[in-house]
């Protein structure tokens, strides 16, 4: 059996809907939670358990649950099976298929498919909490506990306030569009909605462009697939949100790397992001 902790096993045993389910494997995840694939007969589920960093990051699990109901009905996210935000437990349906790789992100056909899903997402009723980059930045900076992080959080907050004040049409956004949260071929679905909030669609686009990173031609293809056209104003606003993403990503990595026993890969990612400033 996979190495599930006794506390997690007790929580699972208390969920009637999962009685008789087998633990198949531990899934790849982040430092704020552990996730497991469960199977009961022909049904498969994903059970996620919070780790202490979920509180450091100030993740709103109730808001995430409500957003999941919305995106599940739209067919672009997993279905909520069971949730206990107070205990930091979430069980969703399993979305079959392989998570994307960085190589996938660079394929034009897949970029167009992702753009179509993002247009659908951003056209949904904007229900959910408002994106609060300043709150996120401060939470990450406090987790990092350094003056450098606090200074960067101030810069991110001021920049975000200006950008979001210029948002024409706030929309429900995923806000964590790294390749491992994208599944599917012609029809693309998204997982891991813990950062979802109502904000500016450009932030979603910026994460795709900046995290992977796309060259100029791929960026133009992606923006054209999303907007139908591209122009100087699209690139200018995208660049502004790319900088905001870099600031928040750097703070996130600073917070993670300040924790004892963290994966050394996060140190490399922090260096990569800082090199872009």
C-alpha positions in Angstrom: 0.0 0.0 0.0 1.3 3.5 -0.7 2.7 5.4 2.3 -0.4 7.3 3.5 -0.2 8.7 7.0 -2.3 7.3 9.8 -4.0 10.7 10.2 -4.9 10.7 6.5 -6.2 7.2 6.7 -8.5 8.1 9.6 -9.9 11.0 7.6 -10.5 8.7 4.6 -12.2 6.1 6.7 -14.6 8.7 8.0 -15.9 9.4 4.4 -18.9 7.1 3.7 -18.7 7.7 0.0 -15.3 6.2 -0.1 -15.9 3.0 1.9 -14.3 0.1 0.1 -12.1 2.3 -2.0 -8.5 1.2 -2.6 -5.5 3.5 -2.4 -3.8 3.2 -5.8 -0.9 5.6 -5.7 0.4 9.0 -4.5 0.0 11.7 -7.1 2.5 14.4 -8.0 1.6 17.5 -6.0 3.0 20.7 -4.4 4.4 21.5 -0.9 1.0 22.6 0.4 -0.8 19.3 0.1 -0.6 15.5 -0.6 -2.9 13.9 -3.2 -3.8 10.2 -3.7 -5.6 8.3 -6.4 -8.3 6.1 -5.1 -10.3 3.4 -6.9 -13.7 1.8 -6.0 -14.9 -0.6 -8.7 -14.9 1.3 -12.0 -14.8 4.7 -10.2 -11.6 6.7 -9.5 -11.2 9.6 -7.2 -8.5 12.1 -6.1 -8.2 12.7 -2.3 -6.1 15.8 -1.3 -4.9 16.5 2.2 -3.5 19.9 3.3 -0.1 20.3 4.7 1.0 23.2 7.0 2.0 25.4 4.0 -1.6 25.6 3.0 -2.2 27.9 5.9 1.0 29.9 5.3 -0.2 30.5 1.7 -3.6 31.5 3.1 -5.5 29.2 0.7 -9.3 29.6 0.8 -10.6 26.0 0.6 -14.2 27.1 0.8 -13.9 29.4 -2.2 -12.1 26.6 -4.1 -14.9 24.2 -3.4 -17.5 26.7 -4.7 -15.4 27.4 -7.8 -15.1 23.7 -8.5 -18.8 23.3 -8.6 -18.9 26.1 -11.3 -16.2 24.7 -13.5 -17.3 21.1 -13.1 -20.8 22.1 -14.5 -19.0 23.8 -17.4 -17.1 20.6 -18.1 -13.6 22.0 -17.7 -12.8 20.9 -14.1 -13.3 17.9 -11.8 -16.4 17.2 -9.9 -16.4 17.7 -6.1 -17.2 14.4 -4.4 -16.7 15.4 -0.8 -15.0 18.4 1.0 -14.2 19.4 4.5 -12.4 22.8 4.3 -11.9 22.9 8.1 -9.9 19.6 8.0 -8.2 20.5 4.8 -9.6 17.5 2.9 -11.0 17.5 -0.7 -12.1 14.6 -2.8 -12.8 15.1 -6.5 -13.6 12.9 -9.4 -10.6 11.7 -11.5 -10.1 13.3 -14.9 -8.6 10.6 -17.2 -5.6 11.5 -19.3 -2.0 12.6 -18.9 -1.0 16.0 -17.5 0.8 18.1 -20.0 4.6 18.5 -20.2 6.5 21.7 -21.1 6.9 20.2 -24.6 3.1 20.0 -24.9 2.7 23.7 -24.1 5.0 24.5 -27.0 2.9 22.6 -29.6 0.7 25.1 -31.6 -2.4 22.8 -31.8 -2.4 22.3 -28.0 -1.9 26.0 -27.4 -5.0 26.6 -29.5 -6.9 24.0 -27.6 -5.9 25.6 -24.3 -6.9 29.1 -25.6 -10.3 27.7 -26.3 -10.7 26.3 -22.8 -9.6 29.6 -21.3 -12.1 31.6 -23.4 -14.8 29.3 -22.0 -13.5 29.7 -18.5 -13.3 33.5 -18.7 -16.8 33.7 -20.2 -18.4 31.9 -17.1 -20.3 34.0 -14.6 -17.5 35.7 -12.5 -18.5 34.0 -9.2 -15.9 33.6 -6.5 -13.5 35.7 -4.4 -11.7 38.6 -6.0 -8.1 37.9 -6.8 -5.9 39.6 -4.1 -2.3 39.6 -5.3 -1.3 41.9 -2.4 -2.7 39.5 0.2 -0.9 36.6 -1.6 2.4 38.5 -1.8 2.3 39.4 1.9 1.4 35.8 2.9 4.4 34.5 0.9 6.7 37.2 2.2 5.8 36.4 5.8 6.4 32.8 5.1 9.8 33.6 3.7 10.6 35.9 6.6 13.1 38.1 4.9 13.4 41.9 4.3 14.0 41.1 0.6 10.7 39.2 0.4 8.8 42.0 2.1 10.3 44.6 -0.2 9.3 42.5 -3.3 5.8 42.0 -1.8 5.4 45.8 -1.6 6.4 46.1 -5.3 4.0 43.4 -6.3 1.1 44.9 -4.4 1.6 48.3 -5.9 1.9 47.0 -9.4 -1.1 44.7 -9.0 -3.4 47.5 -7.7 -2.6 49.5 -10.8 -3.1 46.6 -13.2 -6.4 45.4 -11.7 -7.8 48.9 -11.6 -7.5 48.9 -15.4 -9.3 45.5 -15.8 -12.1 46.0 -18.3 -14.1 42.7 -17.6 -13.2 40.8 -14.5 -13.5 37.0 -15.0 -13.2 33.8 -13.2 -9.6 32.7 -13.7 -7.5 29.6 -12.8 -4.4 31.6 -11.8 -2.1 28.5 -11.7 -1.8 27.4 -15.3 1.4 25.5 -15.1 1.6 22.5 -17.5 1.0 19.9 -14.9 -2.5 21.4 -14.2 -3.6 20.9 -17.8 -5.1 17.6 -19.2 -6.4 16.6 -22.5 -5.9 16.9 -26.3 -8.6 18.5 -28.4 -10.7 19.2 -25.3 -8.6 20.6 -22.5 -9.6 20.4 -18.8 -7.9 22.0 -15.8 -7.1 20.6 -12.4 -5.8 22.1 -9.1 -8.1 25.2 -8.7 -6.8 26.3 -5.3 -5.8 29.7 -6.6 -8.9 30.3 -8.7 -10.5 33.8 -8.2 -12.1 36.6 -10.1 -9.4 38.7 -11.7 -8.0 39.7 -15.1 -7.8 37.1 -17.9 -4.4 38.4 -18.8 -2.9 36.9 -15.6 -3.9 33.4 -16.8 -2.4 34.1 -20.2 0.8 35.5 -18.6 1.3 32.3 -16.5 1.2 30.2 -19.6 3.6 32.5 -21.5 6.0 33.1 -18.7 6.2 29.9 -16.8 7.1 27.7 -19.8 8.5 30.1 -21.5 7.1 30.7 -25.0 9.0 32.3 -27.8 7.6 35.4 -29.6 5.9 33.3 -32.4 4.2 31.0 -29.9 3.0 33.9 -27.9 1.5 35.5 -30.9 -0.2 32.3 -32.0 -1.6 31.9 -28.4 -2.9 35.4 -28.2 -4.4 35.2 -31.7 -6.2 31.9 -30.7 -7.5 33.6 -27.6 -8.4 37.1 -28.9 -8.8 36.4 -32.6 -6.2 39.1 -33.3 -3.1 40.6 -31.7 -1.7 44.1 -31.4 0.7 46.2 -29.4 -1.8 46.7 -26.6 -2.2 42.9 -26.1 1.6 42.5 -25.8 2.0 45.5 -23.5 -0.6 44.4 -21.0 0.6 40.8 -21.2 4.1 41.9 -20.4 2.8 43.8 -17.3 1.1 40.7 -16.0 4.2 38.6 -16.8 6.1 40.8 -14.4 3.4 40.5 -11.7 3.6 36.7 -12.2 7.4 36.7 -11.8 7.1 38.7 -8.6 4.4 36.4 -7.1 6.3 33.3 -8.3 9.5 34.5 -6.7 7.8 35.1 -3.4 6.1 31.7 -3.5 9.5 30.0 -4.1 11.1 32.1 -1.3 8.4 30.9 1.1 8.8 27.3 0.1 12.6 27.3 0.2 12.5 28.8 3.7 10.9 25.6 5.0 13.1 22.8 6.3 13.3 19.7 4.2 12.0 21.3 1.0 12.8 19.8 -2.4 16.0 21.2 -3.9 14.2 21.7 -7.2 12.5 24.7 -5.7 15.8 26.4 -5.1 16.6 26.0 -8.9 13.1 27.4 -9.8 13.7 30.4 -7.5 17.0 31.2 -9.2 15.4 30.8 -12.6 12.6 33.3 -11.8 14.9 35.8 -10.1 17.1 35.8 -13.2 14.2 37.3 -15.2 14.0 40.4 -13.1 
